[in-house]
Amino acid sequence: MNSQLKQAGKKIVELMGAIPIMDELNFRFQQIWNHKKNNKYKQSLKRFVFPTDRALFNTFQLDYKKYCEDGLIAAQEMIDWGGLNTIKDPIVLDWGCGTGRVIRHIPNLKIDSICYGADIDCTTIQWCRKAIDSVYFDCIEHRTLPYPSNYFHLVYGISVLTHIPHTDTQFWLTELNRVLLPNGIAILSTHGTHFYDQLNQQEKIKLQREGSFSNAFKKDGDRSKTTYHEANHFKKMLEHHFSIVEFWEGHQFPQKMGGQDCWVIRKK
C-alpha cells in the first residue's frame, strides 16, 4: 500500500510539472537542515576546499562530512577492488567524477598514481581544476572520452550508468573498453532490485521485458533522471568486452555501493 501511495504521489507531481519546484524545495531544506553541522565540519578542515552547496546537492548529498569521509572510503575501495596496490604508477580515471568526491583522495592514498576525472558538466570540471591540483580534469564532449585507447589501468563510474539513458549503456561500455588497457579493471554501479520499489507496475513490466528502463528526463546526468538495469541483462551486455571479477547485488550487499549493484569487471 505504501509503495502504491508513493507511486500515485510521484505521478501527480509529474503531471503537474512540479518536479523542478520539488527539487528546489528539497535543496533549500537540505541547505537549512545541514547548515550548522556543515559549517562546523568545514571549520575543522581549514585546507580542504568544498564545492558549492548547489554542486554538492546535484552530484551527491549536501553533507560536507559525508562528501569528505565517504569519498575517502570509496577511494580506498576503488584502489583495493581495482588491484592498484600491486601496480606501479597506475593510471586511473573517475568517469563521471562530478565534484571530485572520490578521485581527489586517490593521489594521497596511492602516491605513485596518475589520476584523471571526467564529466559532462563542464562548469563543475572548471571548479575541480581550480580546487583540486593533484588530478587532471577533462570535460566529456561529443559522447567521447578525451583519452587515447589502451591507456588506463582502472576506470570507475559510481552512479553514472544510473543517470544516463539505458539506450546509451552499450555505447559507453564500448567506450570504457576502448580506453582501458588489456586486463584493465572497470568498477561500475547500476540500479538493481534494491530500487525497484521506485517503479510502478507498468514500469516494472517494461524493465522485465527489455532488461533496462529509464524514466523521463531533461538532460543526461540530471539527478532526477534514473536508469534501472536487470542484473542478468546487464551481464549479457558486458560479455562481449569484459569478464566479471566480482558482483555484489545491491539488495544483499547495501554497504558496498549504497544499495546499487556493484560490478568489478576486467577487459578481455
Steps between C-alpha positions, in 0.01 A plus 500: 500500500781744589669425169175566312451831682857606416443416133172692495665802659789480255259491204305802626824699540607407146165593349503836675848572367609561857824298500729809465310671782523193725869468418564862596306461826701186577824691440397790725386263774832311495692826496321630810495163680874440453620860530623487860678165487643574154654826618641332810653220295639746245676691778671179612659457156658836428688390187231281345312676220130414478284545191197727504187375673320485165773286341504269802123460490500427126774238516480340846349615829515840663705363788862620526610220731359230275649669194845489656500181707281282278708616204815385680349159576385459139846598373663226707241253371580594140871441569433163666238372256704621202814323622702823485724407794677245279547743207783752471396845374135406433295731278146552633186662359196610698234491228222740602712651775259781588667716767792259542361344818693174452787567260641789707606249769670239282830691443547513879413135553698371200785749464638370170160506326417729207139607536240645264141610547250553219141622493244646258444796734771737379421760768569247774818391322621861503448510878689170541794636301525801732441318829674163454853526364604134536263374227465573128140596417333490157156580363327223303370637171352336190437174691868411492756467778793733422765232552702262282412134467657242734602763755347440846567226754173584678182682400214534746156652462306533825130570435562599138313234303213574738464851351542455125245351256491120507524508119851650538630232736660279236663800333670604824607145583673491163663838566624390843639187339686716249687711757587209730826312469469127423405330830415843640226523763174695491279549807140597427173532689144451376153531649381146567234329710565721803336788313219322317243630752547843337328366188131454435363172366513608136861613535595173669346302213695706249820446699445124512419487129789715375757448776542872568284808548549877523247748637423832331781752514617836362872438452766237559646504848198676653443382857130446428582255222522137609586189302445147626676185380393141553815313606485206256436736210795718601724193525421420137589855400839460666585165342640630171772720655537396863521212744341544844747499790251582778129575516321621811121514475393825664206364698721232656811718544372858554824600673699454177345778291209645693259234373604521137623186326880510488702351213875444489583397144817431300568589138550184296 
